């Protein structure tokens, strides 16, 4: 149900007070908004990206973005749900753009490595190729986080700020990514002569 205020603008019915509380900085309002709409946001992201881990990360990013940009939300211009869907679409588009850039960068690194015969040991060469391939398969934002942390030697805080991710998410991506890469390298070593 929508009601109109004294200016005739639509206020969004029962979510009007919730929206105003969020804009005013209420963390309780944010928690209630998360409770009501996180499953919607997660479903949109999962359907758009097709990856459960990415869906969880992007869902978290959407609500962090909502909190950080709460001062820009105008309850009289639209519903909380529509605002969250808009943020979600932007975050999905950002991730897709980031994936494309990282894929392009990984291909450039692979081509550069192939053109530069600095690796003389076949096993080391195979490990480098495996690393490039695994990072490519890992997808973003995890691959971007690992590349920035280890190839660009950037701090966790810097990565979080650059990618717009919570610090805990960056650390989680690094931990999970390294475990995955270590496991894959061990698998290759076991089957190598």
Secondary structure by P-SEA (a helix, b strand, c coil): cbbbccccccccccaaaaaaaaaaccaaaaaaaaaccaaaaaaaaaaacccaaaaaaaaaaaaaaaaaaccccccccccaaaaaaaaaaaaaaaaaaaaaaaaaaaaaaaaaaaaccccccaaaaaaaaaaaaaaaaaccaaaaaaaaaccccccaaaaaaaacccaaaaaaaaaaaaaaaaaaaaaaaaacc
